[in-house]
Amino acid sequence: MARDWDKAYEVDETPWDKGYAAPPLMKFLKEHSLQGRALVPGCGTGHDVRLLAKHGVQVTGLDIAPGALRKAAAFAPVGGESYVLGDFLNPEAGLSGSFDWVVEHTCLCAIEPSQREAYLSSLNKVLKRGGQFLAVFFREVSNYDGDGPPHPISGEEIHALFHDDFELVESYTPRETYPSRPVGCEEVCWMRKRGA
């Protein structure tokens, strides 16, 4: 059964919200500069959005839960960030071809594995030609029995899903993680949309 994301934010049952941006993204932004417009799908309360904005990125956070976006909007603006209510698996026409970057952290793991092809289709829709995709994937989830979210994705599954449409720029296991996530359970993948 699909999770009621809005209710989770209303009753503060959001264990995925650690109160600050993803450590692997913090590290990446210390070493790389993102140019252009970025989209953060499934942005929640916007910690990653605000981190990108602090680094000068014009960034849009997208989430399906109004409660998440209300909480995101309660934070003081730090730069060029904005928030949009919507479903990444069915993006509004106005988002098509609008972004130079999509920054993924906890959206792909939150959807059912059967929806990953729809995720890929949306990713292709919102990115410009030659656009870039930066993802912090969950490679392992403790005690995972097929019931999620979160749903992990293996290296083989990452390759099979994205290889035809994206070229891999870099991938690595981040050493910087939230305390509750052991080193080795995540993978950072930086990809570029083919056909530039």
Backbone as JSON Lines, residues from 0, in Angstrom:
{"i":0,"aa":"M","n":[0.84,-1.18,0.0],"ca":[0.0,0.0,0.0],"c":[0.88,1.25,0.0]}
{"i":1,"aa":"A","n":[0.53,2.24,-0.81],"ca":[1.31,3.46,-0.9],"c":[1.27,4.22,0.41]}
{"i":2,"aa":"R","n":[2.38,4.85,0.75],"ca":[2.45,5.63,1.98],"c":[1.72,6.96,1.79]}
{"i":3,"aa":"D","n":[1.07,7.42,2.85],"ca":[0.45,8.74,2.84],"c":[1.52,9.73,3.3]}
{"i":4,"aa":"W","n":[2.21,10.31,2.33],"ca":[3.36,11.16,2.65],"c":[2.92,12.42,3.39]}
{"i":5,"aa":"D","n":[1.8,12.99,3.01],"ca":[1.36,14.21,3.67],"c":[1.05,13.96,5.14]}
{"i":6,"aa":"K","n":[0.38,12.84,5.41],"ca":[0.07,12.52,6.81],"c":[1.36,12.33,7.62]}
{"i":7,"aa":"A","n":[2.37,11.71,7.01],"ca":[3.64,11.51,7.71],"c":[4.22,12.85,8.17]}
{"i":8,"aa":"Y","n":[4.12,13.87,7.33],"ca":[4.63,15.19,7.72],"c":[3.72,15.85,8.75]}
{"i":9,"aa":"E","n":[2.43,15.63,8.64],"ca":[1.49,16.22,9.61],"c":[1.73,15.7,11.01]}
{"i":10,"aa":"V","n":[2.05,14.41,11.14],"ca":[2.21,13.8,12.47],"c":[3.68,13.62,12.85]}
{"i":11,"aa":"D","n":[4.57,14.2,12.05],"ca":[6.02,14.16,12.31],"c":[6.56,12.74,12.39]}
{"i":12,"aa":"E","n":[6.08,11.86,11.52],"ca":[6.65,10.52,11.39],"c":[7.52,10.5,10.14]}
{"i":13,"aa":"T","n":[8.67,11.18,10.23],"ca":[9.55,11.36,9.08],"c":[10.99,11.0,9.46]}
{"i":14,"aa":"P","n":[11.26,9.72,9.7],"ca":[12.62,9.34,10.12],"c":[13.69,9.62,9.07]}
{"i":15,"aa":"W","n":[13.28,9.82,7.82],"ca":[14.25,10.13,6.77],"c":[14.75,11.57,6.85]}
{"i":16,"aa":"D","n":[14.01,12.41,7.57],"ca":[14.4,13.82,7.71],"c":[15.36,13.94,8.89]}
{"i":17,"aa":"K","n":[16.63,14.15,8.58],"ca":[17.67,14.19,9.63],"c":[17.91,15.6,10.16]}
{"i":18,"aa":"G","n":[17.21,16.59,9.59],"ca":[17.36,17.95,10.08],"c":[18.42,18.76,9.38]}
{"i":19,"aa":"Y","n":[19.14,18.16,8.44],"ca":[20.16,18.87,7.68],"c":[20.41,18.12,6.37]}
{"i":20,"aa":"A","n":[21.1,18.78,5.48],"ca":[21.31,18.24,4.13],"c":[22.16,16.97,4.15]}
{"i":21,"aa":"A","n":[22.06,16.22,3.06],"ca":[22.78,14.95,2.93],"c":[24.29,15.18,2.94]}
{"i":22,"aa":"P","n":[25.02,14.52,3.84],"ca":[26.48,14.7,3.88],"c":[27.19,14.43,2.55]}
{"i":23,"aa":"P","n":[26.78,13.4,1.77],"ca":[27.48,13.23,0.49],"c":[27.29,14.42,-0.46]}
{"i":24,"aa":"L","n":[26.13,15.08,-0.38],"ca":[25.9,16.26,-1.2],"c":[26.75,17.42,-0.71]}
{"i":25,"aa":"M","n":[26.87,17.57,0.6],"ca":[27.74,18.62,1.15],"c":[29.16,18.47,0.61]}
{"i":26,"aa":"K","n":[29.67,17.25,0.65],"ca":[31.03,16.97,0.19],"c":[31.16,17.26,-1.3]}
{"i":27,"aa":"F","n":[30.19,16.83,-2.09],"ca":[30.23,17.04,-3.54],"c":[30.3,18.53,-3.86]}
{"i":28,"aa":"L","n":[29.5,19.33,-3.17],"ca":[29.44,20.76,-3.47],"c":[30.69,21.5,-3.01]}
{"i":29,"aa":"K","n":[31.47,20.91,-2.12],"ca":[32.75,21.51,-1.75],"c":[33.77,21.34,-2.87]}
{"i":30,"aa":"E","n":[33.54,20.34,-3.72],"ca":[34.52,20.0,-4.75],"c":[34.06,20.35,-6.17]}
{"i":31,"aa":"H","n":[32.76,20.6,-6.35],"ca":[32.21,20.84,-7.68],"c":[31.24,22.01,-7.63]}
{"i":32,"aa":"S","n":[31.17,22.74,-8.74],"ca":[30.25,23.85,-8.86],"c":[29.12,23.48,-9.82]}
{"i":33,"aa":"L","n":[27.89,23.62,-9.38],"ca":[26.74,23.35,-10.23],"c":[26.29,24.65,-10.88]}
{"i":34,"aa":"Q","n":[26.18,24.62,-12.2],"ca":[25.75,25.81,-12.95],"c":[24.35,25.6,-13.49]}
{"i":35,"aa":"G","n":[23.57,26.66,-13.56],"ca":[22.25,26.59,-14.15],"c":[21.17,26.31,-13.12]}
{"i":36,"aa":"R","n":[20.07,25.74,-13.59],"ca":[18.91,25.46,-12.75],"c":[18.92,24.0,-12.32]}
{"i":37,"aa":"A","n":[18.51,23.76,-11.07],"ca":[18.48,22.4,-10.53],"c":[17.1,22.09,-9.97]}
{"i":38,"aa":"L","n":[16.73,20.82,-10.04],"ca":[15.49,20.31,-9.46],"c":[15.84,19.24,-8.45]}
{"i":39,"aa":"V","n":[15.19,19.31,-7.27],"ca":[15.33,18.27,-6.26],"c":[13.97,17.58,-6.12]}
{"i":40,"aa":"P","n":[13.79,16.4,-6.72],"ca":[12.49,15.71,-6.6],"c":[12.35,15.06,-5.23]}
{"i":41,"aa":"G","n":[11.13,15.08,-4.68],"ca":[10.93,14.51,-3.35],"c":[11.75,15.26,-2.32]}
{"i":42,"aa":"C","n":[11.68,16.59,-2.36],"ca":[12.59,17.43,-1.57],"c":[12.26,17.45,-0.08]}
{"i":43,"aa":"G","n":[11.07,16.99,0.31],"ca":[10.71,17.02,1.73],"c":[10.73,18.43,2.28]}
{"i":44,"aa":"T","n":[11.37,18.63,3.42],"ca":[11.41,19.95,4.05],"c":[12.52,20.83,3.5]}
{"i":45,"aa":"G","n":[13.21,20.37,2.47],"ca":[14.09,21.25,1.7],"c":[15.52,21.43,2.16]}
{"i":46,"aa":"H","n":[16.05,20.52,2.98],"ca":[17.43,20.69,3.45],"c":[18.42,20.69,2.29]}
{"i":47,"aa":"D","n":[18.26,19.76,1.34],"ca":[19.17,19.71,0.19],"c":[18.94,20.92,-0.72]}
{"i":48,"aa":"V","n":[17.69,21.35,-0.84],"ca":[17.38,22.54,-1.66],"c":[18.13,23.75,-1.11]}
{"i":49,"aa":"R","n":[18.04,23.97,0.18],"ca":[18.69,25.15,0.77],"c":[20.21,25.06,0.68]}
{"i":50,"aa":"L","n":[20.76,23.85,0.8],"ca":[22.21,23.7,0.64],"c":[22.63,24.12,-0.76]}
{"i":51,"aa":"L","n":[21.9,23.65,-1.77],"ca":[22.22,24.04,-3.14],"c":[22.08,25.55,-3.33]}
{"i":52,"aa":"A","n":[21.03,26.13,-2.75],"ca":[20.83,27.58,-2.86],"c":[21.98,28.34,-2.22]}
{"i":53,"aa":"K","n":[22.49,27.85,-1.1],"ca":[23.63,28.49,-0.44],"c":[24.86,28.5,-1.34]}
{"i":54,"aa":"H","n":[24.93,27.52,-2.23],"ca":[26.06,27.43,-3.17],"c":[25.77,28.17,-4.47]}
{"i":55,"aa":"G","n":[24.74,29.0,-4.46],"ca":[24.47,29.85,-5.6],"c":[23.66,29.23,-6.71]}
{"i":56,"aa":"V","n":[23.08,28.05,-6.47],"ca":[22.3,27.37,-7.49],"c":[20.86,27.87,-7.46]}
{"i":57,"aa":"Q","n":[20.29,28.12,-8.63],"ca":[18.86,28.42,-8.73],"c":[18.16,27.07,-8.69]}
{"i":58,"aa":"V","n":[17.48,26.77,-7.59],"ca":[17.01,25.41,-7.33],"c":[15.53,25.39,-6.98]}
{"i":59,"aa":"T","n":[14.85,24.38,-7.51],"ca":[13.43,24.14,-7.23],"c":[13.29,22.82,-6.5]}
{"i":60,"aa":"G","n":[12.61,22.85,-5.37],"ca":[12.26,21.62,-4.66],"c":[10.85,21.2,-5.05]}
{"i":61,"aa":"L","n":[10.7,19.94,-5.39],"ca":[9.4,19.4,-5.8],"c":[8.99,18.31,-4.82]}
{"i":62,"aa":"D","n":[7.77,18.36,-4.33],"ca":[7.3,17.31,-3.44],"c":[5.8,17.11,-3.62]}
{"i":63,"aa":"I","n":[5.37,15.88,-3.36],"ca":[3.96,15.51,-3.5],"c":[3.16,15.83,-2.25]}
{"i":64,"aa":"A","n":[3.85,16.13,-1.15],"ca":[3.19,16.34,0.15],"c":[3.11,17.82,0.5]}
{"i":65,"aa":"P","n":[1.9,18.39,0.54],"ca":[1.78,19.8,0.92],"c":[2.39,20.1,2.3]}
{"i":66,"aa":"G","n":[2.26,19.16,3.22],"ca":[2.82,19.37,4.55],"c":[4.33,19.53,4.55]}
{"i":67,"aa":"A","n":[5.0,18.8,3.68],"ca":[6.46,18.92,3.55],"c":[6.81,20.31,3.06]}
{"i":68,"aa":"L","n":[6.08,20.8,2.07],"ca":[6.4,22.1,1.5],"c":[6.05,23.25,2.45]}
{"i":69,"aa":"R","n":[5.02,23.06,3.26],"ca":[4.73,24.08,4.28],"c":[5.9,24.19,5.25]}
{"i":70,"aa":"K","n":[6.45,23.07,5.63],"ca":[7.6,23.09,6.55],"c":[8.83,23.67,5.86]}
{"i":71,"aa":"A","n":[9.01,23.35,4.58],"ca":[10.15,23.9,3.84],"c":[10.04,25.42,3.75]}
{"i":72,"aa":"A","n":[8.83,25.91,3.48],"ca":[8.63,27.35,3.33],"c":[8.79,28.11,4.64]}
{"i":73,"aa":"A","n":[8.72,27.4,5.76],"ca":[8.87,28.06,7.06],"c":[10.32,28.43,7.35]}
{"i":74,"aa":"F","n":[11.27,27.84,6.63],"ca":[12.68,28.19,6.79],"c":[12.95,29.52,6.08]}
{"i":75,"aa":"A","n":[13.84,30.31,6.64],"ca":[14.22,31.57,5.99],"c":[14.91,31.27,4.67]}
{"i":76,"aa":"P","n":[14.58,32.0,3.61],"ca":[15.25,31.78,2.33],"c":[16.75,32.05,2.44]}
{"i":77,"aa":"V","n":[17.53,31.28,1.71],"ca":[18.98,31.45,1.75],"c":[19.54,31.87,0.4]}
{"i":78,"aa":"G","n":[18.74,31.82,-0.65],"ca":[19.23,32.16,-1.98],"c":[18.13,32.03,-3.0]}
{"i":79,"aa":"G","n":[18.46,31.41,-4.13],"ca":[17.51,31.3,-5.22],"c":[16.71,30.03,-5.21]}
{"i":80,"aa":"E","n":[16.11,29.7,-4.06],"ca":[15.32,28.47,-3.98],"c":[13.83,28.75,-4.1]}
{"i":81,"aa":"S","n":[13.1,27.77,-4.61],"ca":[11.65,27.83,-4.67],"c":[11.12,26.42,-4.5]}
{"i":82,"aa":"Y","n":[9.83,26.31,-4.23],"ca":[9.21,25.01,-3.99],"c":[7.94,24.88,-4.83]}
{"i":83,"aa":"V","n":[7.71,23.67,-5.33],"ca":[6.56,23.4,-6.17],"c":[5.9,22.11,-5.69]}
{"i":84,"aa":"L","n":[4.57,22.14,-5.57],"ca":[3.82,20.94,-5.23],"c":[3.58,20.15,-6.51]}
{"i":85,"aa":"G","n":[3.93,18.87,-6.5],"ca":[3.71,18.05,-7.68],"c":[4.28,16.67,-7.53]}
{"i":86,"aa":"D","n":[3.94,15.83,-8.5],"ca":[4.36,14.43,-8.52],"c":[5.45,14.27,-9.58]}
{"i":87,"aa":"F","n":[6.65,13.92,-9.15],"ca":[7.76,13.78,-10.11],"c":[7.47,12.72,-11.17]}
{"i":88,"aa":"L","n":[6.68,11.73,-10.83],"ca":[6.37,10.68,-11.81],"c":[5.37,11.16,-12.87]}
{"i":89,"aa":"N","n":[4.79,12.32,-12.64],"ca":[3.86,12.92,-13.61],"c":[4.1,14.43,-13.6]}
{"i":90,"aa":"P","n":[5.26,14.87,-14.09],"ca":[5.63,16.28,-13.95],"c":[4.77,17.21,-14.79]}
{"i":91,"aa":"E","n":[4.52,18.39,-14.24],"ca":[3.78,19.42,-14.97],"c":[4.52,19.76,-16.26]}
{"i":92,"aa":"A","n":[3.76,20.12,-17.28],"ca":[4.35,20.45,-18.58],"c":[5.37,21.58,-18.47]}
{"i":93,"aa":"G","n":[5.13,22.51,-17.55],"ca":[6.04,23.64,-17.37],"c":[7.42,23.27,-16.89]}
{"i":94,"aa":"L","n":[7.59,22.05,-16.38],"ca":[8.91,21.6,-15.92],"c":[9.72,20.95,-17.03]}
{"i":95,"aa":"S","n":[9.1,20.64,-18.15],"ca":[9.78,19.9,-19.21],"c":[10.95,20.7,-19.78]}
{"i":96,"aa":"G","n":[12.1,20.04,-19.85],"ca":[13.29,20.64,-20.43],"c":[13.77,21.89,-19.73]}
{"i":97,"aa":"S","n":[13.47,22.02,-18.45],"ca":[13.75,23.26,-17.72],"c":[15.03,23.24,-16.9]}
{"i":98,"aa":"F","n":[15.62,22.05,-16.69],"ca":[16.68,21.96,-15.69],"c":[18.0,21.45,-16.26]}
{"i":99,"aa":"D","n":[19.07,22.06,-15.73],"ca":[20.43,21.63,-16.08],"c":[20.88,20.48,-15.19]}
{"i":100,"aa":"W","n":[20.3,20.39,-14.0],"ca":[20.63,19.35,-13.04],"c":[19.36,18.82,-12.38]}
{"i":101,"aa":"V","n":[19.36,17.53,-12.1],"ca":[18.43,16.94,-11.14],"c":[19.28,16.32,-10.04]}
{"i":102,"aa":"V","n":[18.97,16.67,-8.8],"ca":[19.72,16.17,-7.64],"c":[18.81,15.24,-6.86]}
{"i":103,"aa":"E","n":[19.16,13.97,-6.87],"ca":[18.38,12.88,-6.26],"c":[18.99,12.48,-4.92]}
{"i":104,"aa":"H","n":[18.11,12.36,-3.93],"ca":[18.6,11.85,-2.64],"c":[17.65,10.78,-2.08]}
{"i":105,"aa":"T","n":[16.4,11.11,-1.85],"ca":[15.51,10.12,-1.24],"c":[14.21,9.93,-2.03]}
{"i":106,"aa":"C","n":[14.19,10.3,-3.29],"ca":[12.97,10.12,-4.08],"c":[12.9,8.72,-4.69]}
{"i":107,"aa":"L","n":[13.97,8.3,-5.35],"ca":[13.94,6.99,-6.02],"c":[13.7,5.86,-5.03]}
{"i":108,"aa":"C","n":[14.3,5.94,-3.86],"ca":[14.13,4.87,-2.87],"c":[12.73,4.87,-2.27]}
{"i":109,"aa":"A","n":[12.0,5.99,-2.41],"ca":[10.68,6.09,-1.8],"c":[9.57,5.51,-2.68]}
{"i":110,"aa":"I","n":[9.83,5.41,-3.98],"ca":[8.81,4.86,-4.88],"c":[8.96,3.36,-4.99]}
{"i":111,"aa":"E","n":[7.91,2.7,-5.45],"ca":[7.98,1.26,-5.66],"c":[8.97,0.95,-6.8]}
{"i":112,"aa":"P","n":[9.74,-0.13,-6.69],"ca":[10.66,-0.48,-7.77],"c":[9.98,-0.58,-9.14]}
{"i":113,"aa":"S","n":[8.71,-0.94,-9.16],"ca":[7.98,-1.03,-10.43],"c":[7.78,0.33,-11.08]}
{"i":114,"aa":"Q","n":[8.01,1.42,-10.34],"ca":[7.83,2.77,-10.86],"c":[9.14,3.39,-11.35]}
{"i":115,"aa":"R","n":[10.22,2.62,-11.34],"ca":[11.52,3.21,-11.7],"c":[11.6,3.61,-13.17]}
{"i":116,"aa":"E","n":[10.94,2.89,-14.06],"ca":[10.93,3.3,-15.47],"c":[10.19,4.63,-15.63]}
{"i":117,"aa":"A","n":[9.13,4.83,-14.86],"ca":[8.42,6.11,-14.89],"c":[9.31,7.23,-14.35]}
{"i":118,"aa":"Y","n":[10.11,6.92,-13.34],"ca":[11.07,7.89,-12.8],"c":[12.06,8.29,-13.9]}
{"i":119,"aa":"L","n":[12.6,7.3,-14.6],"ca":[13.55,7.58,-15.68],"c":[12.91,8.45,-16.76]}
{"i":120,"aa":"S","n":[11.68,8.14,-17.13],"ca":[10.97,8.92,-18.13],"c":[10.84,10.38,-17.68]}
{"i":121,"aa":"S","n":[10.48,10.6,-16.42],"ca":[10.35,11.96,-15.89],"c":[11.69,12.66,-15.85]}
{"i":122,"aa":"L","n":[12.73,11.94,-15.48],"ca":[14.07,12.51,-15.44],"c":[14.46,13.03,-16.83]}
{"i":123,"aa":"N","n":[14.2,12.23,-17.85],"ca":[14.48,12.65,-19.21],"c":[13.64,13.85,-19.62]}
{"i":124,"aa":"K","n":[12.41,13.92,-19.15],"ca":[11.53,15.03,-19.51],"c":[12.0,16.35,-18.94]}
{"i":125,"aa":"V","n":[12.4,16.35,-17.67],"ca":[12.69,17.63,-17.01],"c":[14.09,18.15,-17.31]}
{"i":126,"aa":"L","n":[15.02,17.27,-17.68],"ca":[16.38,17.71,-17.97],"c":[16.51,18.27,-19.38]}
{"i":127,"aa":"K","n":[17.32,19.29,-19.5],"ca":[17.7,19.8,-20.81],"c":[18.6,18.79,-21.51]}
{"i":128,"aa":"R","n":[18.81,18.96,-22.81],"ca":[19.79,18.13,-23.51],"c":[21.15,18.33,-22.86]}
{"i":129,"aa":"G","n":[21.83,17.26,-22.59],"ca":[23.13,17.35,-21.92],"c":[23.03,17.65,-20.45]}
{"i":130,"aa":"G","n":[21.8,17.64,-19.89],"ca":[21.63,17.9,-18.47],"c":[22.28,16.83,-17.61]}
{"i":131,"aa":"Q","n":[22.49,17.15,-16.35],"ca":[23.24,16.27,-15.47],"c":[22.38,15.79,-14.29]}
{"i":132,"aa":"F","n":[22.68,14.6,-13.86],"ca":[21.93,13.91,-12.81],"c":[22.92,13.53,-11.71]}
{"i":133,"aa":"L","n":[22.7,14.06,-10.53],"ca":[23.53,13.73,-9.38],"c":[22.66,13.0,-8.37]}
{"i":134,"aa":"A","n":[23.04,11.78,-8.05],"ca":[22.21,10.94,-7.18],"c":[23.0,10.38,-6.01]}
{"i":135,"aa":"V","n":[22.36,10.38,-4.85],"ca":[22.83,9.61,-3.7],"c":[21.86,8.45,-3.57]}
{"i":136,"aa":"F","n":[22.29,7.28,-4.06],"ca":[21.42,6.1,-4.07],"c":[21.6,5.27,-2.81]}
{"i":137,"aa":"F","n":[20.52,4.64,-2.36],"ca":[20.58,3.65,-1.29],"c":[20.94,2.3,-1.93]}
{"i":138,"aa":"R","n":[22.15,1.84,-1.74],"ca":[22.55,0.53,-2.25],"c":[22.1,-0.58,-1.32]}
{"i":139,"aa":"E","n":[22.06,-0.28,-0.02],"ca":[21.67,-1.27,0.98],"c":[20.73,-0.62,1.99]}
{"i":140,"aa":"V","n":[19.73,-1.36,2.42],"ca":[18.83,-0.93,3.49],"c":[18.81,-2.06,4.52]}
{"i":141,"aa":"S","n":[19.13,-1.75,5.78],"ca":[19.21,-2.8,6.8],"c":[17.86,-3.48,6.98]}
{"i":142,"aa":"N","n":[17.91,-4.8,7.12],"ca":[16.72,-5.63,7.34],"c":[15.68,-5.51,6.23]}
{"i":143,"aa":"Y","n":[16.14,-5.22,5.02],"ca":[15.2,-5.07,3.9],"c":[14.65,-6.44,3.51]}
{"i":144,"aa":"D","n":[13.31,-6.53,3.47],"ca":[12.67,-7.81,3.13],"c":[11.75,-7.66,1.91]}
{"i":145,"aa":"G","n":[11.99,-6.6,1.14],"ca":[11.16,-6.34,-0.02],"c":[10.04,-5.36,0.26]}
{"i":146,"aa":"D","n":[9.85,-5.06,1.54],"ca":[8.79,-4.14,1.93],"c":[9.44,-2.8,2.26]}
{"i":147,"aa":"G","n":[9.03,-1.78,1.59],"ca":[9.61,-0.46,1.85],"c":[8.51,0.58,1.78]}
{"i":148,"aa":"P","n":[8.85,1.81,1.66],"ca":[10.19,2.36,1.49],"c":[10.97,2.42,2.79]}
{"i":149,"aa":"P","n":[12.3,2.57,2.68],"ca":[13.06,2.76,1.45],"c":[13.33,1.43,0.73]}
{"i":150,"aa":"H","n":[13.49,1.54,-0.59],"ca":[13.82,0.41,-1.44],"c":[15.24,0.61,-1.97]}
{"i":151,"aa":"P","n":[16.16,-0.31,-1.69],"ca":[17.52,-0.15,-2.22],"c":[17.57,-0.43,-3.72]}
{"i":152,"aa":"I","n":[18.66,-0.01,-4.34],"ca":[18.9,-0.29,-5.75],"c":[20.35,-0.77,-5.89]}
{"i":153,"aa":"S","n":[20.55,-1.89,-6.55],"ca":[21.9,-2.46,-6.69],"c":[22.66,-1.75,-7.8]}
{"i":154,"aa":"G","n":[23.97,-1.96,-7.83],"ca":[24.77,-1.41,-8.9],"c":[24.32,-1.89,-10.26]}
{"i":155,"aa":"E","n":[23.97,-3.16,-10.35],"ca":[23.49,-3.72,-11.61],"c":[22.17,-3.06,-12.04]}
{"i":156,"aa":"E","n":[21.3,-2.81,-11.07],"ca":[20.03,-2.16,-11.37],"c":[20.22,-0.71,-11.8]}
{"i":157,"aa":"I","n":[21.17,-0.01,-11.17],"ca":[21.48,1.37,-11.57],"c":[21.93,1.39,-13.03]}
{"i":158,"aa":"H","n":[22.85,0.49,-13.37],"ca":[23.37,0.43,-14.74],"c":[22.25,0.12,-15.73]}
{"i":159,"aa":"A","n":[21.44,-0.88,-15.42],"ca":[20.38,-1.29,-16.34],"c":[19.36,-0.18,-16.54]}
{"i":160,"aa":"L","n":[19.05,0.56,-15.5],"ca":[18.03,1.59,-15.59],"c":[18.51,2.82,-16.35]}
{"i":161,"aa":"F","n":[19.74,3.25,-16.09],"ca":[20.17,4.55,-16.6],"c":[21.12,4.5,-17.81]}
{"i":162,"aa":"H","n":[21.74,3.36,-18.08],"ca":[22.84,3.32,-19.05],"c":[22.43,3.78,-20.45]}
{"i":163,"aa":"D","n":[21.28,3.43,-20.93],"ca":[20.9,3.78,-22.3],"c":[20.73,5.29,-22.49]}
{"i":164,"aa":"D","n":[20.3,5.98,-21.44],"ca":[20.0,7.41,-21.55],"c":[21.04,8.33,-20.94]}
{"i":165,"aa":"F","n":[21.93,7.77,-20.1],"ca":[22.9,8.59,-19.38],"c":[24.29,7.97,-19.44]}
{"i":166,"aa":"E","n":[25.3,8.84,-19.56],"ca":[26.68,8.38,-19.46],"c":[27.17,8.68,-18.05]}
{"i":167,"aa":"L","n":[27.9,7.75,-17.48],"ca":[28.41,7.91,-16.12],"c":[29.65,8.8,-16.14]}
{"i":168,"aa":"V","n":[29.62,9.87,-15.36],"ca":[30.77,10.76,-15.21],"c":[31.65,10.25,-14.07]}
{"i":169,"aa":"E","n":[31.01,9.9,-12.96],"ca":[31.76,9.46,-11.77],"c":[30.82,8.73,-10.83]}
{"i":170,"aa":"S","n":[31.33,7.72,-10.14],"ca":[30.57,7.07,-9.07],"c":[31.53,6.65,-7.97]}
{"i":171,"aa":"Y","n":[31.05,6.69,-6.75],"ca":[31.9,6.33,-5.61],"c":[31.03,6.09,-4.38]}
{"i":172,"aa":"T","n":[31.61,5.4,-3.42],"ca":[30.97,5.19,-2.13],"c":[31.35,6.35,-1.22]}
{"i":173,"aa":"P","n":[30.4,7.15,-0.77],"ca":[30.76,8.3,0.06],"c":[31.21,7.87,1.46]}
{"i":174,"aa":"R","n":[32.21,8.57,1.96],"ca":[32.68,8.33,3.33],"c":[31.88,9.19,4.32]}
{"i":175,"aa":"E","n":[31.27,10.25,3.8],"ca":[30.49,11.16,4.63],"c":[29.03,10.7,4.59]}
{"i":176,"aa":"T","n":[28.47,10.35,5.74],"ca":[27.1,9.85,5.8],"c":[26.42,10.37,7.07]}
{"i":177,"aa":"Y","n":[25.09,10.23,7.09],"ca":[24.39,10.46,8.35],"c":[24.83,9.36,9.33]}
{"i":178,"aa":"P","n":[24.87,9.65,10.64],"ca":[25.3,8.64,11.61],"c":[24.5,7.33,11.54]}
{"i":179,"aa":"S","n":[23.23,7.41,11.14],"ca":[22.39,6.21,11.1],"c":[22.61,5.38,9.83]}
{"i":180,"aa":"R","n":[23.43,5.87,8.9],"ca":[23.68,5.15,7.65],"c":[25.13,4.72,7.59]}
{"i":181,"aa":"P","n":[25.4,3.43,7.72],"ca":[26.78,2.98,7.7],"c":[27.45,3.25,6.36]}
{"i":182,"aa":"V","n":[28.74,3.54,6.42],"ca":[29.51,3.73,5.2],"c":[29.4,2.46,4.36]}
{"i":183,"aa":"G","n":[29.09,2.63,3.09],"ca":[28.94,1.5,2.19],"c":[27.51,1.25,1.76]}
{"i":184,"aa":"C","n":[26.55,1.85,2.45],"ca":[25.16,1.61,2.08],"c":[24.65,2.59,1.03]}
{"i":185,"aa":"E","n":[25.46,3.6,0.7],"ca":[25.07,4.58,-0.31],"c":[26.09,4.61,-1.44]}
{"i":186,"aa":"E","n":[25.65,5.1,-2.59],"ca":[26.55,5.33,-3.71],"c":[26.19,6.66,-4.36]}
{"i":187,"aa":"V","n":[27.21,7.47,-4.6],"ca":[27.02,8.71,-5.33],"c":[27.28,8.43,-6.8]}
{"i":188,"aa":"C","n":[26.33,8.8,-7.65],"ca":[26.49,8.66,-9.1],"c":[26.24,10.01,-9.75]}
{"i":189,"aa":"W","n":[27.19,10.42,-10.57],"ca":[27.07,11.65,-11.35],"c":[26.99,11.23,-12.81]}
{"i":190,"aa":"M","n":[25.9,11.56,-13.47],"ca":[25.66,11.15,-14.85],"c":[25.28,12.35,-15.72]}
{"i":191,"aa":"R","n":[25.52,12.19,-17.01],"ca":[25.15,13.21,-17.98],"c":[24.22,12.62,-19.01]}
{"i":192,"aa":"K","n":[23.14,13.34,-19.3],"ca":[22.16,12.87,-20.28],"c":[22.8,12.77,-21.66]}
{"i":193,"aa":"R","n":[22.58,11.66,-22.31],"ca":[23.16,11.46,-23.65],"c":[22.47,12.37,-24.67]}
{"i":194,"aa":"G","n":[23.17,12.58,-25.78],"ca":[22.58,13.36,-26.87],"c":[22.85,14.84,-26.76]}
{"i":195,"aa":"A","n":[23.91,15.22,-26.02],"ca":[24.23,16.64,-25.87],"c":[24.66,17.23,-27.2]}
